Amino acid sequence: MSYFKPLVLAIISCFLALPGLSLAEDELIIISPHHEGIETEFGKNFEAWYHKQTGRTVKTDWRDVGGTSSNYRFIESEFKRVPDGIGIDIFFGGGTDNYLRLSNRGWLHAYKLPGTQLEQMMQSFQGIPLYDAQHQWYGAALSSFGIMYNEELRGLLQLPKVSTWKDLGNLTLIGRIGAADPRESGSAHMVYEIILQTLGWEEGFALLTKIGGNVRGFSAGANAIPTDVVAGQVIYGLAIDFYAYGQIAVVGADKIKYVVPADGAVVTADPIAILKGAPNIAVAEKFLEFVLSEDAQKLWMLRDTDREGPEWKGGLNRASVLPALYDKLGERCIVPNPFAMEGAPFQYDSDKGGTRWNIVNDLFGILIIDSHKDLVNAWKAIQKSKDPAKRDAAIAVLTKMPITEAEAMELAKGAWNDPEVRNEKMKDWAQFAKEKFKEARNLAR
């Protein structure tokens, strides 16, 4: 057998020397809240692009641990356990606030894209960053947040049209609205934070409480809401734009509508970043180059029937971060151009949103979701009240807050990381909610 060994090795060496041929396969490990269509399209197209660029094969390994909030909690817990790296290369998807938090904690790896790619991008838009100045994260797509509704059923039931966030606080909409739990869904959190920043802390939470009274039930993921709207389980839904566009593409714009509220229009980046200690750093850097390339950005914006579009049925229906691409694609583009949005969008404060992310989720969870039955009962009692004075008094009690914005920000910057402080406060808030809803219900009678 020893006679054949040199010959076998020589044959293997000759095969490996052939252009584009390698027995080794590179790997890329990605954690993402994205749905299957995005993972499939960006996975297979990157694998083909990577082979063309490098002559090597690569396998994309997608890890799913839930929505954006769940992804962040997982990454955070893993870095606390293994500070030098958690065995994952890429975090892909979710709101900018999460990436600011990761950056502040030193858990992102900076990578500057080639100059020709950076030149095609805007560093910020309407005061909102589209990529990090230190190149620790990049917006991979753009998102808006709004209200989708079943126009066909709305007309039949003679329910009001909606064009602002405040319209969703209407007492006639009890049981008609779909929304998600911000503790699980990053896009749901963004809607609530936008309302808080648009209206201010007190008025914002007052509206969120009224909306909560109208919500039929809070889903874990925001992706369930569009299908509920189409099915008529709810008439209105709080939604990120691409979920709504996806349903409109299937059902038709005459049946399903989507509106970006005039009292809080915000366009934000949906980022991508390389995580600290990424095990496949060179491949990860190539993935960033691919995702921000013109070919990959077209996957967001083109129909599934377009030769350069995705194969995923219904398309991906997302907005590109490359401003020039909209004019270049023209009518082939199936999503509105956010860079051409009329009027001045609200100036969203990402730093504020990132700092208080957890405490806002906990407040919303305790006061609205965990107390939902009591809230709805009180809201129904207010709806039935024939006395305007009683109704106003009950609403004032219903919408009371246990903490000011200044107090919340102070806690968020330090003490909220102490489990003992957090648990004690949440217990107090739960009792506060129980008492105020009981009082509001009694006042309305």
C-alpha positions as CSV (number, residue, x, y, z in Angstrom):
1,M,0.0,0.0,0.0
2,S,2.9,2.4,0.7
3,Y,3.7,2.2,-3.0
4,F,0.4,3.9,-3.9
5,K,0.5,6.6,-1.2
6,P,2.7,9.1,-3.0
7,L,0.7,8.6,-6.2
8,V,-2.6,9.2,-4.4
9,L,-1.3,12.4,-2.7
10,A,0.0,13.6,-6.1
11,I,-3.4,13.1,-7.7
12,I,-5.2,15.0,-4.8
13,S,-2.7,17.8,-5.1
14,C,-3.4,18.1,-8.9
15,F,-7.1,18.3,-8.3
16,L,-6.8,20.9,-5.6
17,A,-4.6,23.0,-7.9
18,L,-7.4,23.3,-10.5
19,P,-8.9,26.8,-10.6
20,G,-12.1,27.1,-8.5
21,L,-11.8,23.6,-7.0
22,S,-11.5,23.1,-3.3
23,L,-12.4,20.2,-1.0
24,A,-12.8,22.6,1.9
25,E,-16.0,24.5,2.5
26,D,-16.1,27.8,4.3
27,E,-18.8,28.6,6.8
28,L,-20.8,31.6,8.0
29,I,-22.9,31.6,11.1
30,I,-25.7,34.1,11.3
31,I,-28.2,35.0,14.0
32,S,-31.2,36.7,12.6
33,P,-34.9,37.6,13.3
34,H,-35.5,37.6,9.6
35,H,-38.2,35.4,8.1
36,E,-37.4,32.3,5.9
37,G,-37.7,34.2,2.6
38,I,-34.9,36.7,3.5
39,E,-32.7,33.9,4.9
40,T,-33.2,31.7,1.8
41,E,-32.6,34.5,-0.7
42,F,-29.6,36.1,0.9
43,G,-28.2,32.7,1.8
44,K,-28.2,31.1,-1.6
45,N,-27.3,34.3,-3.5
46,F,-24.3,34.9,-1.2
47,E,-23.1,31.4,-1.6
48,A,-23.1,31.8,-5.4
49,W,-21.5,35.3,-5.2
50,Y,-18.8,34.1,-2.8
51,H,-17.9,31.2,-5.1
52,K,-17.6,33.6,-8.0
53,Q,-15.5,36.0,-6.0
54,T,-13.2,33.6,-4.2
55,G,-13.4,30.2,-6.0
56,R,-14.4,28.6,-2.7
57,T,-17.7,27.2,-1.5
58,V,-19.4,28.5,1.6
59,K,-22.3,27.3,3.7
60,T,-24.5,29.8,5.5
61,D,-25.8,28.5,8.9
62,W,-28.8,30.6,10.1
63,R,-29.6,30.5,13.8
64,D,-33.2,31.3,14.9
65,V,-33.9,32.2,18.5
66,G,-37.0,34.3,18.0
67,G,-37.6,38.0,17.3
68,T,-35.2,40.9,17.6
69,S,-35.6,41.3,21.4
70,S,-35.0,37.5,21.9
71,N,-31.9,37.7,19.6
72,Y,-30.5,40.6,21.6
73,R,-31.1,38.9,24.9
74,F,-29.4,35.7,23.6
75,I,-26.3,37.7,22.3
76,E,-26.1,39.6,25.6
77,S,-26.2,36.5,27.8
78,E,-23.7,34.7,25.6
79,F,-21.2,37.6,25.7
80,K,-21.5,37.7,29.5
81,R,-20.7,34.0,29.5
82,V,-17.9,34.1,26.9
83,P,-16.6,37.7,26.6
84,D,-14.1,37.1,23.7
85,G,-16.6,35.7,21.2
86,I,-19.8,33.6,21.1
87,G,-19.2,31.5,18.1
88,I,-21.4,33.5,15.8
89,D,-20.2,35.7,12.9
90,I,-23.1,38.0,11.9
91,F,-26.1,39.6,13.5
92,F,-28.5,40.5,10.7
93,G,-31.8,42.4,11.2
94,G,-33.6,44.3,13.9
95,G,-33.7,47.9,14.8
96,T,-30.9,50.4,15.1
97,D,-31.3,50.7,18.8
98,N,-30.1,47.2,19.4
99,Y,-26.9,47.8,17.4
100,L,-26.2,50.9,19.3
101,R,-26.4,49.0,22.6
102,L,-24.1,46.2,21.2
103,S,-21.7,48.8,20.0
104,N,-21.6,50.6,23.3
105,R,-20.8,47.3,25.0
106,G,-17.9,46.6,22.7
107,W,-19.5,43.5,21.1
108,L,-19.2,44.5,17.5
109,H,-16.3,44.1,15.1
110,A,-15.6,47.2,12.9
111,Y,-15.2,46.7,9.2
112,K,-14.9,49.5,6.7
113,L,-16.5,48.6,3.4
114,P,-14.6,49.3,0.2
115,G,-14.7,53.0,-0.8
116,T,-16.7,52.4,-3.9
117,Q,-19.5,50.9,-1.8
118,L,-19.4,53.6,0.9
119,E,-19.7,56.3,-1.8
120,Q,-23.1,54.9,-2.8
121,M,-24.5,55.2,0.8
122,M,-25.7,58.0,3.0
123,Q,-24.3,58.1,6.5
124,S,-27.5,59.5,7.8
125,F,-31.0,60.5,6.6
126,Q,-33.3,63.0,8.3
127,G,-31.0,62.9,11.3
128,I,-31.1,59.1,11.7
129,P,-27.9,57.2,11.1
130,L,-27.9,54.7,8.3
131,Y,-24.5,53.3,9.2
132,D,-22.1,53.7,12.1
133,A,-19.4,56.3,11.7
134,Q,-16.9,53.8,13.1
135,H,-18.2,51.1,10.7
136,Q,-19.4,48.8,13.4
137,W,-22.8,48.3,11.8
138,Y,-24.5,49.1,8.5
139,G,-28.1,49.6,7.5
140,A,-28.9,46.7,5.2
141,A,-32.4,47.9,4.4
142,L,-34.8,50.7,5.5
143,S,-38.0,50.3,7.4
144,S,-41.0,52.5,8.2
145,F,-43.6,51.7,10.8
146,G,-47.3,52.2,10.4
147,I,-50.8,50.9,10.3
148,M,-52.2,48.3,7.9
149,Y,-55.9,47.7,7.8
150,N,-58.5,45.6,6.0
151,E,-60.2,48.2,3.9
152,E,-62.9,45.8,2.7
153,L,-64.1,44.8,6.2
154,R,-63.6,48.3,7.5
155,G,-66.1,49.6,5.0
156,L,-68.6,46.8,5.6
157,L,-68.4,47.4,9.4
158,Q,-68.5,51.1,8.9
159,L,-65.4,51.6,11.1
160,P,-63.4,54.8,11.0
161,K,-60.5,55.4,8.6
162,V,-57.2,55.9,10.4
163,S,-54.3,58.1,9.4
164,T,-52.6,58.9,12.7
165,W,-51.4,56.9,15.8
166,K,-54.0,58.8,17.8
167,D,-56.8,57.4,15.6
168,L,-56.1,54.0,17.1
169,G,-57.2,55.2,20.6
170,N,-60.8,55.5,19.4
171,L,-63.2,53.8,21.9
172,T,-65.1,52.2,19.0
173,L,-62.2,50.0,18.0
174,I,-62.2,47.6,21.1
175,G,-61.1,44.2,19.9
176,R,-60.3,45.5,16.4
177,I,-56.6,46.0,16.6
178,G,-53.7,43.6,16.3
179,A,-50.3,44.3,18.1
180,A,-47.3,42.4,19.3
181,D,-45.4,42.1,22.6
182,P,-42.3,44.4,22.6
183,R,-40.5,42.1,24.9
184,E,-40.4,39.6,22.0
185,S,-40.7,41.8,18.9
186,G,-38.2,44.6,18.0
187,S,-40.6,46.1,15.4
188,A,-43.4,46.2,17.9
189,H,-41.1,48.0,20.4
190,M,-40.1,50.5,17.7
191,V,-43.8,51.4,17.1
192,Y,-44.3,52.1,20.8
193,E,-41.1,54.0,21.2
194,I,-42.0,56.2,18.1
195,I,-45.3,57.0,19.8
196,L,-43.6,57.9,23.0
197,Q,-41.0,60.1,21.3
198,T,-43.7,61.7,19.1
199,L,-46.2,62.6,21.8
200,G,-44.0,62.7,24.9
201,W,-43.8,60.3,27.8
202,E,-47.2,61.0,29.6
203,E,-49.3,61.6,26.5
204,G,-47.6,58.7,24.6
205,F,-48.2,56.2,27.3
206,A,-51.8,57.5,27.7
207,L,-52.3,56.7,24.0
208,L,-50.5,53.3,24.3
209,T,-52.9,52.4,27.1
210,K,-55.9,53.3,25.0
211,I,-54.6,51.3,22.1
212,G,-53.9,48.4,24.5
213,G,-57.6,48.6,25.5
214,N,-58.5,48.2,21.8
215,V,-56.1,45.3,21.1
216,R,-57.7,41.9,20.6
217,G,-54.6,40.1,21.9
218,F,-50.8,40.6,21.9
219,S,-48.9,38.1,19.7
220,A,-45.3,37.1,20.4
221,G,-44.2,38.1,16.9
222,A,-45.2,41.0,14.7
223,N,-45.3,38.7,11.6
224,A,-48.6,37.3,12.8
225,I,-50.4,40.6,12.7
226,P,-50.6,41.1,8.8
227,T,-52.1,37.6,8.4
228,D,-54.7,38.4,11.1
229,V,-55.6,41.6,9.3
230,V,-56.0,39.8,6.0
231,A,-58.1,37.0,7.6
232,G,-60.3,39.6,9.3
233,Q,-59.4,38.5,12.9
234,V,-58.6,42.2,13.4
235,I,-59.3,45.2,11.2
236,Y,-56.2,47.3,12.0
237,G,-52.7,46.2,12.8
238,L,-49.5,47.9,13.9
239,A,-47.0,46.8,11.3
240,I,-43.5,47.2,9.8
241,D,-43.8,48.2,6.2
242,F,-42.6,45.1,4.5
243,Y,-45.0,42.8,6.3
244,A,-47.8,45.0,5.0
245,Y,-46.4,45.3,1.4
246,G,-46.1,41.5,1.3
247,Q,-49.8,41.0,2.0
248,I,-50.8,43.8,-0.3
249,A,-48.8,42.1,-3.1
250,V,-50.7,38.9,-2.6
251,V,-54.2,40.1,-1.7
252,G,-54.4,43.5,-3.6
253,A,-54.1,47.2,-2.7
254,D,-57.9,47.5,-3.0
255,K,-58.5,45.2,0.0
256,I,-55.5,45.9,2.2
257,K,-54.1,49.4,3.0
258,Y,-51.0,50.6,4.7
259,V,-50.4,54.1,6.1
260,V,-47.4,55.7,7.7
261,P,-49.0,58.0,10.4
262,A,-48.6,61.7,9.8
263,D,-48.0,62.2,13.6
264,G,-44.9,60.0,13.7
265,A,-43.3,59.1,10.3
266,V,-39.9,57.5,11.0
267,V,-37.6,55.8,8.5
268,T,-34.9,53.7,10.3
269,A,-32.1,51.4,9.2
270,D,-32.5,47.7,9.6
271,P,-28.8,46.9,10.3
272,I,-26.2,44.1,9.9
273,A,-23.0,43.8,11.9
274,I,-20.1,41.4,12.5
275,L,-20.0,40.3,16.1
276,K,-16.8,40.5,18.2
277,G,-14.7,37.3,18.0
278,A,-16.4,36.1,14.9
279,P,-14.9,32.6,14.1
280,N,-15.1,33.2,10.3
281,I,-14.1,36.8,10.1
282,A,-12.9,36.9,6.5
283,V,-16.1,35.3,5.3
284,A,-18.2,37.6,7.5
285,E,-16.5,40.7,5.9
286,K,-17.4,39.3,2.5
287,F,-21.0,38.9,3.5
288,L,-21.2,42.5,4.5
289,E,-19.8,43.5,1.1
290,F,-22.4,41.3,-0.6
291,V,-25.4,42.5,1.4
292,L,-24.5,46.1,0.6
293,S,-23.9,45.4,-3.0
294,E,-26.2,46.6,-5.7
295,D,-27.1,43.0,-6.7
296,A,-28.1,42.1,-3.2
297,Q,-30.0,45.3,-2.6
298,K,-32.1,44.5,-5.7
299,L,-33.4,41.4,-3.9
300,W,-35.3,43.6,-1.5
301,M,-37.0,45.7,-4.1
302,L,-37.8,43.7,-7.2
303,R,-40.7,41.3,-8.0
304,D,-40.3,37.6,-7.8
305,T,-40.9,37.5,-11.6
306,D,-38.0,40.0,-12.3
307,R,-34.9,38.4,-13.7
308,E,-32.7,40.1,-11.0
309,G,-35.3,39.7,-8.2
310,P,-35.8,37.1,-5.6
311,E,-37.4,33.7,-6.3
312,W,-39.3,33.8,-3.0
313,K,-43.0,34.0,-3.8
314,G,-44.4,37.5,-3.3
315,G,-40.9,39.0,-3.1
316,L,-39.2,40.5,-0.1
317,N,-40.8,44.0,-0.3
318,R,-38.2,46.0,1.5
319,A,-36.5,49.4,0.8
320,S,-32.9,49.6,-0.2
321,V,-30.3,51.8,1.5
322,L,-28.8,52.8,-1.9
323,P,-30.6,56.1,-2.9
324,A,-29.5,55.9,-6.6
325,L,-31.0,52.4,-7.0
326,Y,-34.6,53.7,-7.0
327,D,-34.2,55.8,-10.1
328,K,-32.1,53.1,-11.7
329,L,-34.8,50.5,-11.3
330,G,-37.7,52.8,-12.1
331,E,-41.0,51.1,-12.3
332,R,-39.4,47.7,-11.7
333,C,-39.1,48.8,-8.0
334,I,-42.2,47.5,-6.0
335,V,-41.7,49.6,-2.8
336,P,-41.9,53.4,-2.3
337,N,-38.7,55.4,-2.2
338,P,-38.2,56.5,1.4
339,F,-35.6,59.1,0.4
340,A,-38.4,60.9,-1.5
341,M,-40.9,60.9,1.4
342,E,-42.9,64.1,1.5
343,G,-42.8,66.3,4.5
344,A,-40.3,66.2,7.4
345,P,-40.3,62.8,9.2
346,F,-40.1,62.9,13.0
347,Q,-36.6,63.2,14.3
348,Y,-36.2,59.9,16.1
349,D,-33.7,59.8,19.0
350,S,-31.8,56.4,18.7
351,D,-29.7,57.1,21.7
352,K,-32.7,57.6,23.9
353,G,-34.5,54.6,22.5
354,G,-31.5,52.4,23.0
355,T,-30.9,53.5,26.6
356,R,-34.4,52.9,27.8
357,W,-35.2,49.9,25.6
358,N,-35.6,47.4,28.5
359,I,-37.4,49.6,30.9
360,V,-40.0,50.6,28.2
361,N,-40.6,47.0,27.4
362,D,-41.0,46.2,31.1
363,L,-43.4,49.1,31.7
364,F,-45.5,48.2,28.6
365,G,-45.5,44.5,29.6
366,I,-46.6,45.1,33.2
367,L,-49.1,48.0,32.6
368,I,-50.7,46.8,29.4
369,I,-50.0,43.2,28.4
370,D,-49.9,41.4,31.7
371,S,-52.8,43.5,32.9
372,H,-54.7,43.3,29.6
373,K,-57.9,41.7,31.0
374,D,-58.3,44.4,33.6
375,L,-57.4,47.1,31.1
376,V,-60.0,45.9,28.6
377,N,-62.7,45.6,31.3
378,A,-62.1,49.2,32.4
379,W,-62.0,50.4,28.8
380,K,-65.3,48.7,28.1
381,A,-66.8,50.3,31.1
382,I,-65.7,53.7,29.9
383,Q,-67.1,53.0,26.5
384,K,-70.5,52.3,28.0
385,S,-70.5,55.4,30.2
386,K,-73.1,58.0,29.1
387,D,-71.7,60.8,31.4
388,P,-68.8,62.7,29.7
389,A,-67.5,63.9,33.1
390,K,-67.3,60.4,34.4
391,R,-65.8,59.2,31.2
392,D,-63.0,61.9,31.3
393,A,-62.3,61.2,35.0
394,A,-62.0,57.5,34.3
395,I,-59.7,57.9,31.4
396,A,-57.5,60.2,33.5
397,V,-57.1,57.4,36.0
398,L,-56.8,54.7,33.4
399,T,-53.8,56.4,31.8
400,K,-51.8,57.3,34.9
401,M,-48.2,56.4,35.0
402,P,-46.2,55.1,38.0
403,I,-43.0,56.8,36.9
404,T,-41.9,59.9,35.0
405,E,-39.7,60.0,32.0
406,A,-36.8,61.5,34.0
407,E,-37.1,58.7,36.6
408,A,-37.2,56.0,33.9
409,M,-34.1,57.3,32.1
410,E,-32.2,57.5,35.4
411,L,-33.1,53.9,36.2
412,A,-32.3,52.8,32.7
413,K,-28.8,54.1,32.9
414,G,-27.8,52.0,35.9
415,A,-30.1,50.5,38.6
416,W,-32.3,48.6,36.1
417,N,-29.5,46.2,35.6
418,D,-29.8,45.2,39.2
419,P,-32.3,42.2,39.3
420,E,-33.4,43.1,42.9
421,V,-34.3,46.7,42.0
422,R,-36.0,45.6,38.8
423,N,-38.1,42.9,40.4
424,E,-39.2,45.2,43.2
425,K,-40.2,48.0,40.9
426,M,-42.1,45.6,38.6
427,K,-44.0,44.2,41.6
428,D,-45.0,47.7,42.6
429,W,-46.1,48.5,39.0
430,A,-48.3,45.4,38.8
431,Q,-50.1,46.5,42.0
432,F,-50.4,50.1,40.6
433,A,-52.0,48.8,37.4
434,K,-54.4,46.6,39.3
435,E,-55.6,49.4,41.5
436,K,-55.9,52.1,38.7
437,F,-57.9,49.9,36.4
438,K,-60.3,49.0,39.2
439,E,-60.6,52.7,40.1
440,A,-61.2,53.7,36.5
441,R,-63.9,51.0,36.1
442,N,-65.7,52.2,39.2
443,L,-65.5,55.9,38.1
444,A,-67.0,55.1,34.7
445,R,-70.2,53.6,36.3
